């Protein structure tokens, strides 16, 4: 397994965690081999099914890239299935309250600390340990990433960050701006204030922050504000590079 969670908490490394919406082990493998610190296999908005997710997780084997999965909802039945495919962490959407955060954290642990059901028949091979040793090998090593993307989450952020076991908070700019009624207006005062509130609470609690950066200037801005992880999208990288090469054909 990678040391992604350790790096979040025990280093000041700047990290990447690119979002994979394309159901392709080949794409994921290429991103992992290119040096991505993590990939986020998107089962909320992407075209990824469980078979593709398993192949994509397995495609990171032999690299330093952590395979995380964004699940469709904060539900233990969704979480345990992708953990049993070998995911090293979960990205949880639509976290609104501290209770939501506690529910997310609990789904990453086996009893008595959590409520994950035991069935890592695939995952133990990904972890490189015998089946009977899997529980002790992975409990406490899986990453819990929470998306802050609603007005409720912003209002409750001081309580959310008090929940033990959160490894990374990601203010989701598209959903949050939409919920604020200013969709896509990232320079709107309400959006700026909401993001600032999340950043302040997260940094004060010592929880690393992650955000989307599709250009170097965006990445520099996030790092300057204390962010630890930047993310891009496989599909957007592909489209942008294709559009760039189209421009080369113009006279």
QUITA-V777122 format. One record per pair of residues at least 24 apart in sequence whose ideal C-beta (glycine too) atoms are under 10 Angstrom apart, sorted by the first residue. I is the first residue (numbers start at 1). J is the second residue. D is the distance in Angstrom with one decimal. If there is no record, write none. Layout:
BEGIN
i->[I | I]
j->[J | J]
d->[D | D]
END
This chain:
BEGIN
i->[1 | 1 | 1 | 1 | 1 | 1 | 1 | 1 | 1 | 1 | 1 | 1 | 1 | 2 | 2 | 2 | 2 | 2 | 2 | 2 | 2 | 2 | 2 | 2 | 2 | 2 | 2 | 3 | 3 | 3 | 3 | 3 | 4 | 4 | 4 | 4 | 4 | 4 | 4 | 4 | 4 | 4 | 4 | 4 | 4 | 4 | 4 | 5 | 5 | 5 | 5 | 5 | 5 | 5 | 5 | 5 | 5 | 5 | 6 | 6 | 7 | 7 | 7 | 7 | 7 | 7 | 7 | 8 | 8 | 8 | 8 | 8 | 8 | 8 | 8 | 8 | 8 | 8 | 8 | 8 | 9 | 9 | 9 | 9 | 9 | 9 | 9 | 11 | 12 | 12 | 13 | 13 | 13 | 14 | 14 | 14 | 14 | 14 | 14 | 14 | 15 | 15 | 15 | 15 | 15 | 15 | 15 | 15 | 15 | 16 | 16 | 16 | 16 | 16 | 16 | 16 | 16 | 17 | 17 | 17 | 17 | 17 | 17 | 17 | 17 | 17 | 17 | 17 | 17 | 17 | 17 | 17 | 18 | 18 | 18 | 18 | 18 | 18 | 18 | 18 | 19 | 19 | 19 | 19 | 19 | 19 | 19 | 19 | 19 | 19 | 19 | 19 | 19 | 19 | 20 | 20 | 20 | 20 | 20 | 20 | 20 | 20 | 20 | 20 | 20 | 20 | 20 | 21 | 21 | 21 | 21 | 21 | 21 | 21 | 21 | 21 | 22 | 22 | 22 | 22 | 22 | 22 | 22 | 22 | 22 | 23 | 23 | 23 | 23 | 23 | 23 | 23 | 23 | 24 | 24 | 24 | 24 | 24 | 24 | 25 | 25 | 25 | 25 | 25 | 25 | 25 | 25 | 25 | 26 | 26 | 26 | 27 | 27 | 27 | 27 | 27 | 27 | 28 | 28 | 28 | 28 | 28 | 28 | 28 | 28 | 28 | 28 | 28 | 29 | 29 | 29 | 29 | 29 | 29 | 29 | 29 | 29 | 30 | 30 | 31 | 31 | 31 | 31 | 31 | 31 | 31 | 31 | 32 | 32 | 32 | 32 | 32 | 32 | 32 | 32 | 32 | 32 | 33 | 33 | 33 | 33 | 33 | 34 | 34 | 35 | 35 | 35 | 36 | 36 | 36 | 36 | 36 | 36 | 36 | 37 | 37 | 37 | 37 | 37 | 37 | 38 | 38 | 38 | 38 | 38 | 38 | 38 | 38 | 38 | 38 | 38 | 38 | 38 | 38 | 39 | 39 | 39 | 39 | 39 | 39 | 39 | 39 | 40 | 40 | 40 | 40 | 40 | 40 | 40 | 40 | 40 | 40 | 40 | 40 | 40 | 40 | 41 | 41 | 41 | 41 | 41 | 41 | 41 | 41 | 41 | 42 | 42 | 42 | 42 | 42 | 42 | 42 | 42 | 42 | 43 | 43 | 43 | 43 | 43 | 43 | 43 | 43 | 43 | 44 | 44 | 44 | 44 | 44 | 44 | 44 | 44 | 44 | 44 | 44 | 45 | 45 | 45 | 45 | 46 | 46 | 46 | 46 | 47 | 50 | 50 | 50 | 51 | 53 | 53 | 53 | 53 | 53 | 54 | 54 | 54 | 54 | 54 | 54 | 54 | 54 | 55 | 56 | 56 | 56 | 57 | 57 | 57 | 57 | 57 | 57 | 57 | 57 | 58 | 58 | 58 | 58 | 58 | 60 | 60 | 60 | 60 | 61 | 61 | 61 | 61 | 66 | 66 | 67 | 68 | 68 | 68 | 68 | 68 | 69 | 70 | 70 | 70 | 71 | 71 | 74 | 74 | 74 | 74 | 74 | 74 | 74 | 75 | 75 | 75 | 76 | 76 | 76 | 76 | 76 | 76 | 76 | 76 | 76 | 77 | 77 | 78 | 79 | 79 | 79 | 79 | 79 | 79 | 79 | 79 | 79 | 79 | 79 | 80 | 80 | 80 | 80 | 80 | 80 | 80 | 80 | 80 | 81 | 81 | 82 | 83 | 83 | 83 | 83 | 83 | 83 | 83 | 83 | 83 | 83 | 84 | 84 | 84 | 84 | 84 | 84 | 84 | 84 | 84 | 84 | 84 | 85 | 85 | 85 | 85 | 86 | 86 | 86 | 86 | 86 | 86 | 86 | 86 | 87 | 87 | 87 | 87 | 88 | 88 | 88 | 88 | 88 | 88 | 88 | 89 | 89 | 89 | 89 | 89 | 89 | 89 | 90 | 90 | 90 | 90 | 90 | 91 | 91 | 91 | 91 | 91 | 91 | 91 | 91 | 91 | 91 | 92 | 92 | 92 | 92 | 92 | 92 | 93 | 93 | 93 | 93 | 93 | 93 | 93 | 94 | 94 | 94 | 94 | 94 | 94 | 94 | 94 | 94 | 94 | 95 | 95 | 95 | 95 | 95 | 95 | 95 | 95 | 95 | 95 | 95 | 95 | 95 | 95 | 95 | 95 | 96 | 96 | 96 | 96 | 96 | 96 | 96 | 96 | 96 | 96 | 97 | 97 | 97 | 97 | 97 | 97 | 97 | 97 | 98 | 98 | 98 | 98 | 98 | 98 | 98 | 98 | 99 | 99 | 99 | 99 | 100 | 100 | 100 | 100 | 100 | 100 | 101 | 101 | 101 | 101 | 101 | 101 | 101 | 101 | 101 | 101 | 101 | 101 | 101 | 102 | 102 | 102 | 102 | 102 | 103 | 104 | 104 | 104 | 104 | 104 | 104 | 105 | 105 | 105 | 105 | 105 | 105 | 105 | 105 | 106 | 106 | 107 | 107 | 108 | 108 | 108 | 108 | 108 | 108 | 108 | 108 | 108 | 109 | 109 | 109 | 109 | 109 | 109 | 109 | 110 | 110 | 110 | 110 | 110 | 111 | 113 | 113 | 113 | 114 | 114 | 114 | 116 | 140 | 142 | 143 | 143 | 144 | 144 | 145 | 145 | 145 | 145 | 145 | 146 | 146 | 146 | 146 | 147 | 147 | 147 | 147 | 147 | 148 | 148 | 148 | 148 | 148 | 148 | 148 | 148 | 148 | 148 | 148 | 148 | 149 | 149 | 149 | 149 | 149 | 149 | 149 | 150 | 150 | 150 | 150 | 150 | 150 | 151 | 151 | 151 | 151 | 151 | 151 | 152 | 153 | 153 | 153 | 154 | 154 | 154 | 154 | 154 | 154 | 154 | 154 | 154 | 154 | 155 | 155 | 156 | 157 | 157 | 157 | 157 | 157 | 157 | 157 | 157 | 158 | 158 | 158 | 158 | 158 | 159 | 160 | 160 | 160 | 160 | 160 | 161 | 161 | 161 | 161 | 161 | 161 | 161 | 161 | 161 | 162 | 162 | 163 | 163 | 166 | 166 | 166 | 166 | 166 | 167 | 167 | 167 | 168 | 168 | 168 | 168 | 168 | 168 | 168 | 169 | 169 | 169 | 169 | 169 | 169 | 169 | 169 | 169 | 169 | 169 | 169 | 170 | 170 | 170 | 170 | 170 | 170 | 170 | 170 | 170 | 170 | 171 | 171 | 171 | 171 | 171 | 171 | 171 | 171 | 171 | 171 | 171 | 172 | 172 | 172 | 173 | 173 | 174 | 195 | 196 | 199 | 199 | 199 | 200 | 202 | 202 | 203 | 212 | 214 | 215]
j->[61 | 66 | 67 | 86 | 88 | 126 | 127 | 128 | 129 | 137 | 138 | 141 | 142 | 32 | 37 | 38 | 60 | 63 | 64 | 65 | 66 | 67 | 68 | 88 | 89 | 141 | 143 | 37 | 64 | 66 | 88 | 141 | 37 | 38 | 64 | 65 | 66 | 67 | 68 | 88 | 89 | 141 | 142 | 143 | 167 | 168 | 229 | 38 | 66 | 88 | 89 | 140 | 141 | 142 | 143 | 144 | 167 | 168 | 141 | 143 | 37 | 38 | 64 | 66 | 208 | 228 | 229 | 37 | 38 | 66 | 89 | 143 | 145 | 167 | 168 | 207 | 208 | 210 | 228 | 229 | 143 | 167 | 168 | 206 | 207 | 208 | 228 | 228 | 208 | 228 | 37 | 228 | 229 | 219 | 222 | 223 | 227 | 228 | 229 | 230 | 66 | 168 | 208 | 210 | 227 | 228 | 229 | 230 | 231 | 65 | 210 | 213 | 219 | 229 | 230 | 231 | 232 | 65 | 66 | 68 | 89 | 91 | 143 | 145 | 168 | 170 | 210 | 228 | 229 | 230 | 231 | 232 | 65 | 230 | 231 | 232 | 233 | 234 | 236 | 237 | 44 | 45 | 46 | 68 | 70 | 91 | 212 | 231 | 232 | 233 | 234 | 235 | 236 | 237 | 46 | 48 | 52 | 53 | 56 | 59 | 67 | 68 | 69 | 70 | 233 | 234 | 235 | 45 | 46 | 47 | 48 | 70 | 233 | 234 | 235 | 236 | 46 | 47 | 48 | 52 | 56 | 233 | 234 | 235 | 238 | 47 | 48 | 49 | 51 | 52 | 53 | 55 | 56 | 48 | 52 | 55 | 56 | 59 | 234 | 52 | 53 | 54 | 55 | 56 | 57 | 58 | 59 | 60 | 55 | 56 | 59 | 56 | 59 | 234 | 235 | 237 | 238 | 52 | 53 | 55 | 56 | 57 | 58 | 59 | 60 | 65 | 67 | 234 | 55 | 56 | 58 | 59 | 60 | 61 | 62 | 63 | 65 | 59 | 234 | 56 | 59 | 60 | 63 | 65 | 232 | 234 | 237 | 56 | 59 | 60 | 61 | 62 | 63 | 64 | 65 | 66 | 67 | 59 | 60 | 62 | 63 | 65 | 63 | 65 | 63 | 64 | 65 | 60 | 63 | 64 | 65 | 66 | 231 | 232 | 63 | 64 | 65 | 66 | 229 | 230 | 64 | 65 | 66 | 67 | 68 | 88 | 89 | 91 | 143 | 145 | 168 | 210 | 229 | 231 | 63 | 65 | 66 | 67 | 68 | 69 | 231 | 234 | 66 | 67 | 68 | 69 | 70 | 89 | 90 | 91 | 145 | 170 | 210 | 231 | 233 | 234 | 67 | 68 | 69 | 70 | 71 | 82 | 85 | 87 | 91 | 68 | 69 | 70 | 71 | 72 | 91 | 233 | 234 | 235 | 69 | 70 | 71 | 72 | 78 | 81 | 82 | 87 | 91 | 69 | 70 | 71 | 72 | 73 | 78 | 91 | 92 | 93 | 94 | 147 | 70 | 72 | 93 | 233 | 70 | 233 | 234 | 235 | 235 | 81 | 82 | 85 | 85 | 81 | 82 | 85 | 86 | 87 | 82 | 84 | 85 | 86 | 87 | 122 | 123 | 126 | 85 | 85 | 86 | 87 | 82 | 85 | 86 | 87 | 88 | 122 | 123 | 126 | 85 | 86 | 122 | 125 | 126 | 86 | 87 | 88 | 126 | 86 | 125 | 126 | 128 | 142 | 143 | 126 | 142 | 143 | 144 | 145 | 168 | 145 | 145 | 147 | 170 | 104 | 107 | 100 | 101 | 103 | 104 | 107 | 146 | 147 | 103 | 104 | 107 | 103 | 104 | 106 | 107 | 108 | 114 | 115 | 116 | 117 | 107 | 117 | 107 | 103 | 104 | 106 | 107 | 108 | 114 | 115 | 116 | 117 | 142 | 144 | 107 | 108 | 115 | 116 | 117 | 118 | 119 | 120 | 123 | 117 | 119 | 123 | 107 | 108 | 116 | 117 | 119 | 120 | 122 | 123 | 138 | 142 | 116 | 117 | 118 | 119 | 120 | 121 | 122 | 123 | 124 | 126 | 134 | 120 | 122 | 123 | 126 | 120 | 122 | 123 | 124 | 125 | 126 | 127 | 138 | 123 | 126 | 142 | 143 | 123 | 126 | 127 | 138 | 141 | 142 | 143 | 141 | 142 | 143 | 144 | 145 | 167 | 168 | 142 | 143 | 144 | 145 | 146 | 143 | 144 | 145 | 146 | 147 | 168 | 170 | 172 | 210 | 231 | 144 | 145 | 146 | 147 | 166 | 170 | 146 | 147 | 149 | 150 | 170 | 172 | 175 | 146 | 147 | 148 | 149 | 150 | 152 | 153 | 172 | 175 | 179 | 145 | 146 | 147 | 148 | 149 | 150 | 152 | 153 | 156 | 157 | 160 | 163 | 166 | 169 | 170 | 172 | 148 | 149 | 150 | 151 | 152 | 153 | 154 | 155 | 156 | 160 | 150 | 152 | 153 | 155 | 156 | 159 | 160 | 163 | 156 | 157 | 158 | 159 | 160 | 161 | 162 | 163 | 156 | 159 | 160 | 163 | 146 | 152 | 153 | 156 | 160 | 163 | 144 | 146 | 153 | 156 | 159 | 160 | 161 | 162 | 163 | 164 | 165 | 166 | 169 | 160 | 163 | 164 | 165 | 166 | 163 | 144 | 145 | 146 | 163 | 165 | 166 | 142 | 144 | 146 | 163 | 164 | 165 | 166 | 167 | 144 | 165 | 142 | 144 | 138 | 139 | 140 | 141 | 142 | 143 | 144 | 165 | 167 | 135 | 138 | 139 | 140 | 142 | 144 | 165 | 134 | 135 | 136 | 138 | 139 | 135 | 139 | 140 | 165 | 139 | 142 | 165 | 142 | 165 | 167 | 167 | 168 | 168 | 169 | 169 | 170 | 208 | 210 | 229 | 170 | 172 | 202 | 207 | 171 | 172 | 175 | 176 | 210 | 172 | 173 | 175 | 176 | 194 | 195 | 197 | 198 | 199 | 201 | 202 | 209 | 173 | 174 | 175 | 176 | 177 | 178 | 179 | 175 | 176 | 178 | 179 | 180 | 194 | 176 | 179 | 180 | 181 | 190 | 194 | 179 | 179 | 194 | 198 | 179 | 180 | 190 | 193 | 194 | 195 | 196 | 197 | 198 | 201 | 194 | 197 | 201 | 194 | 197 | 198 | 199 | 200 | 201 | 202 | 205 | 197 | 200 | 201 | 204 | 205 | 201 | 198 | 201 | 202 | 205 | 207 | 198 | 200 | 201 | 202 | 203 | 204 | 205 | 206 | 207 | 201 | 205 | 205 | 207 | 202 | 205 | 206 | 207 | 208 | 207 | 208 | 210 | 202 | 207 | 208 | 209 | 210 | 228 | 229 | 198 | 199 | 201 | 202 | 203 | 205 | 207 | 208 | 209 | 210 | 211 | 227 | 198 | 202 | 208 | 209 | 210 | 211 | 212 | 227 | 229 | 231 | 195 | 196 | 197 | 198 | 199 | 202 | 209 | 210 | 211 | 212 | 227 | 210 | 211 | 212 | 211 | 212 | 212 | 225 | 225 | 225 | 226 | 227 | 226 | 226 | 227 | 227 | 236 | 240 | 240]
d->[9.9 | 7.7 | 9.6 | 9.0 | 5.8 | 7.8 | 5.6 | 7.4 | 9.2 | 8.1 | 7.3 | 6.4 | 9.1 | 9.7 | 7.9 | 7.6 | 7.9 | 8.0 | 5.6 | 6.4 | 4.0 | 8.3 | 10.0 | 6.2 | 9.6 | 9.4 | 9.5 | 9.6 | 7.7 | 8.3 | 10.0 | 9.0 | 6.3 | 5.5 | 8.5 | 8.3 | 3.6 | 9.4 | 8.0 | 6.5 | 7.1 | 9.1 | 9.7 | 6.0 | 8.7 | 9.5 | 9.6 | 10.0 | 7.9 | 7.8 | 7.1 | 8.5 | 5.9 | 7.2 | 4.8 | 8.8 | 5.8 | 9.2 | 8.3 | 10.0 | 7.2 | 9.6 | 9.5 | 9.1 | 9.5 | 8.9 | 9.7 | 9.5 | 9.6 | 9.9 | 9.8 | 7.1 | 9.5 | 5.4 | 6.1 | 9.1 | 5.1 | 9.3 | 6.7 | 7.8 | 9.9 | 7.2 | 9.8 | 8.6 | 9.4 | 7.7 | 10.0 | 9.1 | 9.6 | 7.6 | 7.9 | 7.5 | 9.3 | 8.4 | 9.4 | 6.0 | 8.3 | 6.5 | 7.6 | 7.5 | 9.4 | 9.2 | 8.5 | 8.0 | 9.6 | 6.0 | 4.4 | 7.6 | 9.5 | 9.2 | 9.5 | 9.0 | 9.1 | 6.8 | 5.8 | 7.0 | 7.6 | 9.3 | 8.1 | 6.9 | 9.6 | 8.7 | 9.6 | 8.2 | 8.2 | 8.7 | 6.3 | 9.9 | 5.1 | 7.6 | 4.9 | 8.9 | 9.3 | 8.9 | 5.9 | 5.0 | 7.1 | 6.4 | 9.9 | 7.8 | 9.9 | 8.8 | 7.9 | 9.5 | 7.3 | 8.7 | 8.3 | 5.7 | 7.0 | 4.8 | 6.9 | 8.6 | 8.8 | 10.0 | 6.9 | 7.4 | 9.6 | 9.5 | 6.3 | 9.8 | 9.1 | 9.7 | 9.6 | 9.3 | 8.2 | 5.0 | 8.7 | 6.6 | 3.4 | 6.6 | 7.2 | 9.6 | 6.3 | 6.1 | 5.0 | 8.8 | 7.2 | 7.1 | 8.0 | 9.0 | 9.1 | 9.3 | 5.2 | 5.9 | 7.7 | 5.0 | 4.6 | 6.7 | 8.7 | 3.7 | 8.1 | 8.4 | 7.5 | 9.0 | 7.4 | 8.2 | 7.3 | 8.7 | 8.4 | 7.5 | 9.7 | 8.9 | 3.9 | 5.2 | 8.8 | 7.0 | 4.0 | 9.3 | 9.2 | 9.4 | 7.5 | 8.1 | 8.6 | 5.5 | 9.2 | 9.7 | 8.3 | 9.3 | 9.7 | 8.1 | 4.2 | 8.1 | 9.1 | 4.7 | 6.6 | 8.5 | 7.7 | 8.0 | 9.3 | 8.2 | 9.1 | 3.9 | 7.2 | 9.1 | 9.4 | 8.1 | 9.2 | 8.8 | 9.1 | 9.8 | 9.2 | 8.8 | 9.4 | 7.4 | 9.3 | 6.6 | 8.8 | 9.4 | 6.7 | 4.5 | 8.8 | 8.6 | 4.2 | 8.1 | 3.6 | 9.1 | 8.1 | 9.1 | 9.1 | 8.9 | 6.0 | 8.1 | 9.3 | 9.0 | 8.4 | 7.9 | 7.9 | 8.7 | 8.3 | 8.8 | 5.1 | 8.9 | 9.7 | 9.2 | 9.9 | 7.1 | 6.5 | 6.8 | 7.6 | 9.8 | 9.5 | 6.2 | 4.2 | 7.5 | 5.5 | 8.1 | 7.7 | 9.7 | 8.0 | 9.1 | 9.5 | 9.5 | 7.7 | 8.7 | 9.7 | 6.0 | 7.6 | 5.9 | 6.9 | 9.3 | 9.6 | 8.4 | 9.5 | 8.7 | 4.9 | 7.2 | 5.4 | 8.9 | 9.7 | 5.5 | 7.9 | 9.4 | 9.5 | 6.9 | 9.4 | 9.9 | 6.4 | 6.9 | 4.7 | 7.0 | 9.8 | 7.9 | 9.4 | 7.5 | 9.0 | 9.9 | 8.1 | 4.9 | 9.6 | 9.7 | 8.4 | 8.5 | 9.0 | 9.5 | 5.9 | 6.2 | 5.8 | 5.8 | 7.8 | 9.7 | 7.1 | 10.0 | 9.5 | 9.3 | 5.0 | 6.6 | 4.9 | 7.9 | 9.6 | 8.2 | 9.7 | 5.5 | 9.2 | 9.1 | 7.8 | 8.8 | 8.9 | 9.9 | 8.0 | 9.3 | 8.9 | 8.3 | 9.5 | 6.8 | 7.7 | 7.1 | 9.5 | 8.9 | 6.1 | 5.9 | 9.3 | 7.9 | 8.8 | 9.5 | 4.6 | 7.3 | 9.5 | 6.8 | 9.9 | 9.3 | 9.4 | 9.2 | 10.0 | 9.7 | 7.9 | 5.5 | 4.6 | 5.8 | 8.4 | 9.0 | 8.9 | 6.6 | 8.4 | 6.8 | 8.9 | 8.9 | 6.7 | 8.9 | 10.0 | 8.6 | 8.9 | 8.5 | 9.3 | 6.7 | 9.0 | 9.7 | 6.9 | 8.3 | 9.2 | 6.3 | 9.9 | 6.6 | 9.4 | 9.9 | 8.2 | 7.9 | 9.9 | 9.5 | 9.3 | 5.9 | 9.0 | 6.0 | 5.4 | 7.9 | 9.0 | 9.7 | 8.7 | 9.7 | 8.0 | 7.8 | 9.3 | 7.7 | 4.3 | 9.5 | 8.7 | 5.9 | 7.1 | 7.9 | 9.0 | 9.0 | 8.6 | 9.7 | 7.9 | 9.5 | 4.2 | 7.0 | 9.8 | 9.5 | 7.4 | 10.0 | 9.6 | 10.0 | 7.0 | 9.4 | 8.8 | 5.4 | 5.4 | 9.1 | 7.4 | 9.4 | 10.0 | 9.7 | 9.1 | 9.4 | 8.4 | 7.3 | 6.8 | 9.7 | 9.5 | 7.5 | 9.9 | 6.4 | 8.4 | 6.9 | 9.0 | 8.6 | 9.2 | 5.5 | 5.3 | 7.1 | 6.0 | 5.1 | 9.3 | 9.7 | 9.8 | 9.3 | 5.6 | 6.5 | 7.8 | 8.3 | 6.1 | 4.6 | 8.7 | 7.6 | 3.1 | 7.1 | 9.9 | 7.9 | 8.6 | 7.8 | 9.2 | 9.5 | 8.5 | 8.7 | 8.3 | 7.4 | 6.1 | 6.4 | 8.9 | 5.2 | 2.9 | 6.7 | 6.3 | 7.2 | 8.6 | 7.3 | 7.4 | 6.6 | 6.8 | 9.5 | 8.6 | 8.9 | 4.3 | 7.9 | 6.5 | 8.5 | 7.5 | 9.9 | 9.4 | 9.9 | 7.3 | 6.7 | 5.3 | 6.4 | 9.7 | 9.8 | 8.8 | 5.0 | 6.9 | 9.7 | 10.0 | 7.9 | 8.2 | 9.6 | 7.0 | 9.6 | 6.4 | 6.4 | 9.1 | 8.1 | 9.2 | 8.1 | 9.8 | 9.8 | 4.6 | 6.3 | 6.6 | 8.0 | 8.1 | 9.0 | 5.7 | 9.0 | 9.8 | 6.7 | 9.7 | 9.3 | 8.9 | 10.0 | 10.0 | 9.3 | 9.2 | 5.6 | 8.9 | 4.0 | 5.3 | 9.7 | 8.9 | 6.7 | 8.7 | 10.0 | 6.9 | 7.9 | 9.4 | 5.2 | 7.3 | 7.1 | 9.7 | 6.5 | 9.5 | 9.2 | 4.2 | 5.2 | 8.7 | 6.7 | 5.4 | 9.4 | 9.1 | 9.5 | 8.9 | 8.3 | 9.2 | 8.4 | 8.8 | 7.9 | 9.1 | 8.4 | 6.1 | 9.4 | 9.1 | 8.5 | 5.0 | 8.5 | 8.8 | 4.1 | 9.5 | 8.2 | 6.3 | 9.7 | 9.5 | 5.4 | 8.7 | 8.2 | 9.8 | 9.7 | 6.0 | 9.0 | 6.4 | 8.5 | 8.3 | 8.1 | 9.9 | 5.4 | 9.2 | 6.4 | 7.1 | 3.6 | 6.9 | 9.4 | 9.8 | 8.3 | 9.7 | 8.9 | 9.2 | 8.4 | 8.9 | 9.4 | 4.7 | 8.2 | 5.7 | 7.4 | 9.6 | 9.6 | 9.5 | 5.7 | 7.5 | 8.1 | 9.7 | 8.0 | 9.4 | 5.3 | 9.3 | 8.8 | 5.7 | 9.8 | 7.2 | 8.4 | 8.9 | 8.2 | 10.0 | 9.0 | 9.2 | 9.1 | 8.7 | 4.6 | 6.8 | 7.6 | 9.9 | 7.7 | 6.3 | 9.5 | 7.3 | 9.0 | 7.1 | 9.9 | 9.7 | 8.9 | 8.1 | 4.7 | 7.5 | 9.1 | 9.5 | 6.5 | 10.0 | 9.1 | 6.9 | 8.8 | 9.0 | 9.7 | 5.2 | 9.9 | 9.5 | 8.4 | 9.6 | 8.4 | 7.9 | 3.6 | 4.9 | 9.3 | 8.5 | 6.8 | 7.1 | 6.9 | 9.5 | 4.9 | 9.1 | 9.8 | 7.9 | 5.2 | 6.2 | 9.0 | 9.4 | 7.6 | 8.4 | 8.8 | 9.2 | 7.8 | 8.8 | 8.5 | 10.0 | 8.9 | 4.7 | 8.6 | 9.9 | 5.8 | 6.1 | 9.2 | 9.3 | 8.8 | 9.8 | 9.2 | 6.1 | 5.4 | 9.6 | 8.6 | 4.5 | 7.6 | 9.4 | 8.7 | 9.3 | 5.4 | 8.8 | 8.7 | 9.3 | 9.2 | 7.8 | 9.1 | 9.0 | 9.3 | 9.0 | 9.9 | 5.0 | 5.9 | 9.4 | 7.5 | 3.8 | 8.8 | 5.7 | 9.4 | 7.0 | 9.4 | 9.6 | 8.9 | 8.3 | 10.0 | 5.5 | 9.3 | 7.6 | 7.1 | 9.9 | 9.1 | 7.1 | 5.1 | 7.3 | 5.3 | 7.6 | 6.5 | 6.9 | 8.9 | 8.5 | 4.7 | 9.6 | 8.8 | 5.4 | 7.4 | 5.7 | 7.3 | 9.7 | 10.0 | 9.4 | 9.6 | 9.6 | 7.3 | 4.4 | 6.5 | 8.4 | 9.4 | 7.9 | 7.6 | 5.4 | 9.8 | 9.5 | 4.8 | 7.4 | 8.5 | 7.4 | 8.5 | 6.4 | 9.4 | 9.5 | 9.9 | 8.9 | 8.3 | 7.4 | 6.5 | 8.4 | 9.2 | 9.1 | 6.3 | 7.0 | 8.2 | 9.8 | 8.5 | 9.4 | 9.3 | 9.4 | 7.5 | 9.5]
END
